[in-house]
Every structure is written in C-alpha cells, then in structure tokens.
Amino acid sequence: MESTDAHFLTSPASTLVVLVTIIFLLHRTWPHLFQPKADKVTKSIQITSSNDSDLTVSKESEIPEGWWNGREVFELERRALFSQTWLYLAHCSQFQKPGSYQSFDVAGFPVFLIRGRDDKIRAFHNVCRHRAYTITRKETGASTVLGCRYHGWSYDTTGRLVKAPQFDDVPGFDKSQNSLFEVHTYTTDQGMIFVNLNSGEPAAFGSEMASSLSGFARRAGLEAKSTWVVGQTLSGDFNWKVGVRARHLDVYTSELHRRMSELSGRSTVMKLVRSINADLCLSLSFFPASESKTNIRFDIFASSAVNEPEIQRMSEVLMSATKNLIGEIELEYQYISAKQGSLAELNSTGTRRILSRLQEHTKLERIEGGQILPAMHKPKGSTLFQKADQQVCKELDCVGGGSQNSSQNGTSPNAFDW
C-alpha cells in the first residue's frame, strides 16, 4: 500500500483490523460520490481464520513462500484472522421483513444473516446440523422456515430445528440439541452488521471501534433508517491481499468519475442531485473465497427517496467499473504470483500486521501441538443418537456427508471442524 498506507491506518474504520476489506465511499451528494480523491475513500480491513501452522520467514525483509497463492497460508489466515475478528457483512436495510436473508462465503465459511419474526437479525453457519448440507441456496431470499433438501430438516428464523422427518423416534434424538450453529453478531447504531465466527466468547466489539464507526457513518450520511437501493456480487481470480491495495481504489473512483461524466455531463449530474434529493452511500466489500479467488460486492444506500431510472444507470456504471477493477487486480495478481511478490512488500504496515497475526497464531499452535480452530463447533450430540442415525441413513440410502467439513477426522457428521 506504499505511500497511501498512512491514510489507510488513520481512517475512521481502520480499527477493524485486518482482512475482509470493506471500503465505503460515503458522500453527501452525487458529484462527491464520484470525486477521485484518495482522501474521500475510507477503508477497513477485517479477518477470519484458516489452517496452516508452519509459516516462517527466512529473512526479515522477505515475503513468506506462498504468501500470494499458497493454500497453507490461506488456511492459516482462516484460523488466525477470519475466525476471530469482527467482520462487516451487511446493513440492516438489506433485510426488509421477517425471513429476509442474505448468504455469504467468508474465507470458506458459509454463513447467512436473517431477520427473525421478532425483528432481530441473526447470523448462522449455513449448514444443516444433520449432514452439513446448505440451508440457504440463494444469495438473497425470504422465508420464515428454512429447510435442508437432503432429509427435510427445517429451521425457523431463530435457528431452532422445528422438523426432522423420520428422526423424531430415533433413540437419543433431541431437537433442542440440533439447532443451527449461531454466529455472534453486533449491529451498530447506524445499522452496520458485524459477525465474529469464534465459537467461544469473541473479543468485545470495543467502544473505540463503535465510536470510530459512528463518526464515520455520520460524515457519510449512513443511518439505520437508510434504504438499500441496489447491490451485486462479482467474483475475481486473485488473492484478497492483492485486492485491498489503496491504489486500486484510487483507479476505481477515477473511473467512476470519468464514466459518469461521459454518461451524463455536469449539468445532467446536477439535475440528478436535485431529483434524487438523497444522501447516497456506496459500499464496496471484498470477501476472500480461497487463496486465489475473491468475491467483490457493491451496495448502494440512500437516506431518502431515489429516482429509479437514474439508479439503474448508476448501477450499470458501477457494474462495468467493478468488472474493470477486477480485471486490473487479476493482472497484478498474475504478475506478483509469478514472481512471488517483491521484497518491498513488507514495508507495507498493513502487510506486516497481517504477517504478525499469522506468526502469533503459528506460535500458539506449536505450543498446543496442533491446529487451533477458533470457529470449530462441538455439538453435545448423544452417542446413542449417532449410532441410530447411521442406521437410519443406511435405510434412507444417504451414507456420507454433504460437506467436506462435515465429518473429518472421524468426528460426528453433525460436527463442523472449522
């Protein structure tokens, strides 16, 4: 992140520490939304966890082997970062009614957010407790009863198991012990929803972080009552650490400004400001999917009525600009993965922070003598039920799990060893 690192580290939301980069271009009027100035871009990075326990650096100034495309490094990032950090996923306005949900893949952790009948937004691991098949199969949708298609297990909006065909009479089966695994959530006063995948007690969502976000949202015009206008998720073939560099965002905002100027011209843009009469917010989020694939999502929010035809035009420009952004990042990723990065990369404070977190987790794993999986859930399941379940599944011709995470290392099929 070179010379822009200082701005990144002092930005209002930078207290959210490392890795699912969330960039908000939050501006009070339409023209400002497209001003290509670096000081208009506020970034926050967060993390989750993975699995790799032998990350070493041969020299102080060198990037570790596999930093840009190594599976082991990404797995360690999942364990050390993405499993233990508060991560921004969405805004409450994206869940308009009970049953409204949105699915996410955060560094290989499938999760979903859903608004309950009690109006509370909760997060769950997106896997059935029986054989770990997917519960919500669409990115967005609405249903107050969520069912797994494999054996028909169904859950309500609080994650409670309400129906398990052919299992009610299985010895040792207890519905109350088979609810979906809930994920910790925190919703700011401005409606920003964060999750923490730690299966235990997560680090507190600090008051300093909340205060920073409050000031950030206030300047941006983002409120709990803001309205979600439009959004889209795209996918790119690059490592997330390449995508979060500030220079990419500078190019992105410059392109938005140029494209909007070509599309409308200043007089039309000013007319648009008056017709929309709204504060607009553009959110750009990076979600790591693997060591070489990252999903990028843009969302637009407004604090008052919007002009639908113009929003459609803006959406088309954003789609095109985001595709171009992905293309530029992919080219850089191909270059640096081929040369395994440059020695200058560790001069980046952000990169050093990430590396430090990974090294700290590696030391803990060496002390423990094995991988530490903060996101792993250990169900209380009955041994009697586990044996009976195997028999029922043989009769139903369903031996085997629906997820590669569902039955590793000889554990129960309804355990998630993340």
WORANOR-V183218 format. One record per residue. N is the residue number from 1. OMEGA is omega in radians with two decimals (NA if undefined). D_LAST is the distance of its C-alpha to the last C-alpha in Angstrom with 1 decimal. Layout:
n	omega	d_last
N	OMEGA	D_LAST
N	OMEGA	D_LAST
//
This chain:
n	omega	d_last
1	2.94	30.9
2	-3.01	34.2
3	-3.12	36.8
4	-3.12	34.9
5	-3.10	32.3
6	3.12	34.4
7	-3.13	34.5
8	-3.06	30.8
9	3.14	30.2
10	3.14	32.9
11	-3.02	32.0
12	-3.06	31.6
13	-3.04	27.9
14	3.08	26.9
15	-3.11	25.8
16	3.12	22.5
17	-2.79	21.3
18	1.66	19.6
19	2.92	18.2
20	-2.99	18.1
21	3.08	21.9
22	-3.14	23.8
23	3.07	27.4
24	2.98	29.9
25	-3.00	33.4
26	-3.06	35.0
27	-3.00	38.7
28	3.13	41.6
29	-3.09	43.5
30	-3.11	43.1
31	-3.13	44.9
32	-3.13	42.7
33	-3.06	39.6
34	3.06	40.7
35	-3.08	42.1
36	-3.14	40.7
37	-3.08	40.6
38	-3.09	37.8
39	3.07	38.4
40	-3.06	37.7
41	3.10	34.0
42	-3.04	31.6
43	2.99	28.1
44	-3.12	24.9
45	-3.14	21.7
46	-3.04	18.3
47	3.06	14.9
48	-3.05	11.1
49	-2.98	8.7
50	3.08	7.9
51	3.10	8.7
52	-3.01	12.4
53	3.14	14.4
54	3.13	17.9
55	-3.13	19.1
56	3.10	22.8
57	-3.07	25.8
58	3.11	29.1
59	-3.08	31.3
60	-3.01	31.0
61	-3.02	31.9
62	3.01	29.7
63	3.11	26.5
64	3.10	23.9
65	3.13	23.8
66	-3.09	21.4
67	-3.05	21.3
68	-3.07	22.1
69	-3.11	20.7
70	3.12	18.6
71	-3.11	15.3
72	3.10	14.4
73	3.14	15.5
74	3.12	13.4
75	3.07	10.2
76	3.08	11.5
77	3.12	12.3
78	-3.11	8.9
79	-3.00	8.1
80	-3.03	11.7
81	-2.95	12.8
82	3.12	11.1
83	-2.94	8.7
84	-3.03	12.0
85	3.05	14.9
86	-3.04	17.0
87	3.08	17.0
88	3.10	20.0
89	-3.02	19.5
90	3.08	22.9
91	-3.05	26.2
92	-3.13	27.3
93	3.13	30.2
94	-3.13	27.8
95	-2.94	27.6
96	-3.05	31.2
97	3.10	31.2
98	-3.12	29.3
99	3.09	26.8
100	-3.12	26.5
101	3.03	23.0
102	-3.09	21.3
103	-3.13	18.1
104	2.95	16.1
105	-3.11	13.6
106	3.12	12.5
107	3.11	11.2
108	3.07	9.5
109	3.11	8.2
110	3.14	10.9
111	3.02	12.7
112	3.04	16.3
113	3.12	19.1
114	3.07	21.9
115	-3.11	25.2
116	3.08	26.1
117	3.11	29.6
118	3.10	29.9
119	3.11	29.5
120	3.10	26.3
121	-3.12	23.5
122	3.09	20.0
123	3.13	16.5
124	2.94	14.0
125	-3.03	10.9
126	-3.14	13.0
127	3.11	12.2
128	-3.13	14.7
129	-3.11	14.2
130	-3.11	16.2
131	3.02	15.0
132	3.03	12.3
133	-3.09	15.1
134	3.12	15.6
135	3.08	17.6
136	-3.04	19.3
137	3.10	20.4
138	3.11	22.6
139	3.08	21.9
140	3.13	24.3
141	3.13	26.2
142	3.08	27.5
143	3.13	27.2
144	3.03	27.4
145	-3.09	25.9
146	-3.06	22.8
147	3.02	22.7
148	-3.07	20.5
149	-3.06	23.0
150	3.14	21.7
151	3.06	23.1
152	3.06	24.3
153	-3.09	22.1
154	-3.08	23.0
155	3.07	21.9
156	-3.04	24.0
157	3.04	23.5
158	-3.14	22.2
159	-3.09	19.3
160	3.07	21.5
161	-3.10	21.7
162	-3.11	25.4
163	3.11	26.0
164	-3.08	24.7
165	3.08	27.6
166	-3.14	28.6
167	-3.10	26.2
168	-3.10	28.2
169	3.11	30.3
170	-3.12	27.6
171	3.08	28.0
172	-3.10	25.5
173	-3.12	24.0
174	-3.12	23.7
175	-3.06	23.0
176	3.13	22.3
177	-3.06	19.3
178	3.03	17.8
179	3.06	17.7
180	3.08	15.0
181	-3.09	12.3
182	3.12	14.1
183	3.13	13.1
184	3.10	15.6
185	3.02	18.4
186	3.12	21.6
187	-3.13	24.6
188	3.12	27.3
189	3.14	31.0
190	3.06	31.2
191	3.12	28.6
192	-3.04	25.8
193	3.12	22.4
194	3.07	19.5
195	3.03	15.9
196	-3.01	13.6
197	3.13	9.9
198	-3.10	10.0
199	3.08	9.7
200	3.11	12.7
201	-3.08	15.9
202	3.01	15.6
203	-3.11	18.4
204	3.03	21.4
205	-2.93	22.4
206	3.13	25.4
207	3.12	29.0
208	3.10	29.7
209	-3.13	27.0
210	3.13	28.3
211	3.12	31.8
212	3.14	31.2
213	3.14	29.6
214	3.12	32.6
215	3.12	35.1
216	-3.12	33.3
217	-3.14	33.3
218	3.12	36.9
219	-3.10	38.2
220	-3.09	36.4
221	3.12	37.6
222	-3.12	34.2
223	3.09	34.4
224	-3.12	32.7
225	3.07	35.5
226	-3.10	35.1
227	3.02	34.9
228	-3.07	32.3
229	-3.11	34.6
230	3.11	32.7
231	-3.11	29.4
232	3.07	27.9
233	3.10	24.8
234	-3.09	25.5
235	3.12	23.5
236	-3.14	24.4
237	3.10	23.8
238	3.09	23.1
239	-3.04	20.7
240	-3.09	20.1
241	3.06	21.7
242	-3.05	24.9
243	-3.00	25.0
244	-3.12	25.0
245	-3.05	28.3
246	-3.07	31.1
247	3.08	33.7
248	-3.11	32.0
249	3.07	32.3
250	3.13	35.9
251	-3.12	36.7
252	-3.12	34.9
253	3.10	37.0
254	3.13	40.1
255	3.12	39.6
256	3.14	39.2
257	-3.12	42.4
258	-3.08	44.3
259	3.14	43.2
260	3.10	44.1
261	3.13	47.4
262	-3.08	48.1
263	-2.97	47.2
264	-2.99	49.1
265	-3.02	51.3
266	-3.08	51.7
267	3.13	54.1
268	3.13	51.8
269	3.14	48.8
270	3.07	50.8
271	3.14	52.0
272	3.11	48.4
273	-3.12	47.6
274	-3.09	50.4
275	3.13	49.4
276	-3.13	45.8
277	-3.06	46.7
278	2.96	43.0
279	-3.09	40.7
280	-3.14	38.0
281	3.06	34.6
282	3.09	32.5
283	3.10	28.8
284	-3.05	27.1
285	3.09	23.3
286	3.13	21.2
287	3.11	17.6
288	3.08	15.9
289	3.09	14.8
290	3.14	14.6
291	-3.08	16.5
292	3.12	19.7
293	-3.14	19.4
294	3.07	19.6
295	3.10	20.6
296	3.14	23.4
297	3.00	24.6
298	3.10	27.9
299	3.11	29.2
300	3.12	32.7
301	3.11	33.6
302	-3.14	37.2
303	3.03	38.9
304	-3.02	41.8
305	-3.13	43.2
306	3.10	42.5
307	-3.01	44.6
308	3.13	42.6
309	-3.13	44.5
310	3.09	44.0
311	3.10	40.3
312	3.12	40.0
313	3.12	41.8
314	3.13	39.5
315	3.13	36.4
316	3.10	37.9
317	3.13	38.5
318	3.11	35.0
319	-3.13	33.6
320	-3.13	35.9
321	3.14	35.3
322	3.06	31.5
323	3.10	31.9
324	3.09	34.1
325	3.13	31.7
326	3.13	29.0
327	3.13	31.6
328	-3.14	32.6
329	3.12	29.1
330	3.12	28.5
331	3.13	31.8
332	3.13	30.9
333	3.11	27.5
334	-3.12	29.3
335	-3.05	31.8
336	3.09	29.6
337	3.11	27.1
338	-3.12	30.2
339	3.13	31.6
340	3.05	28.2
341	3.13	29.1
342	3.13	32.0
343	-3.10	32.7
344	-3.04	33.5
345	-3.09	30.0
346	3.00	29.1
347	3.08	32.1
348	3.14	29.9
349	3.13	28.9
350	3.13	25.8
351	3.14	24.7
352	3.12	25.5
353	3.12	23.4
354	-3.12	20.3
355	3.13	21.1
356	3.12	21.8
357	3.14	18.4
358	3.14	16.8
359	3.10	19.3
360	3.14	18.9
361	3.12	15.2
362	3.12	16.2
363	3.12	19.0
364	3.14	16.9
365	3.10	14.7
366	3.10	18.1
367	-3.13	19.4
368	-3.12	16.6
369	3.13	17.0
370	-3.11	13.4
371	3.04	10.2
372	-3.04	9.3
373	-3.07	5.7
374	-3.08	7.4
375	-3.08	5.4
376	3.08	4.4
377	3.12	7.5
378	-3.10	10.1
379	-3.12	12.9
380	-2.97	16.4
381	3.10	17.5
382	3.09	20.8
383	3.12	21.3
384	3.12	24.4
385	-3.12	22.7
386	3.12	20.1
387	3.14	23.2
388	-3.13	25.2
389	3.12	22.5
390	3.13	22.6
391	3.12	26.3
392	-3.11	26.3
393	3.07	24.0
394	-3.14	26.5
395	-3.14	29.3
396	-3.13	27.6
397	-3.08	26.9
398	3.13	23.2
399	3.14	21.6
400	-3.11	18.3
401	-3.14	15.2
402	-3.10	15.1
403	3.11	11.8
404	3.14	10.6
405	-2.93	7.1
406	-3.07	9.4
407	3.10	10.8
408	3.02	9.8
409	3.05	11.7
410	-3.14	14.0
411	3.12	12.1
412	-3.14	13.4
413	3.11	13.2
414	3.02	12.3
415	3.13	9.2
416	-3.05	5.8
417	-3.12	3.8
418	NA	0.0
//
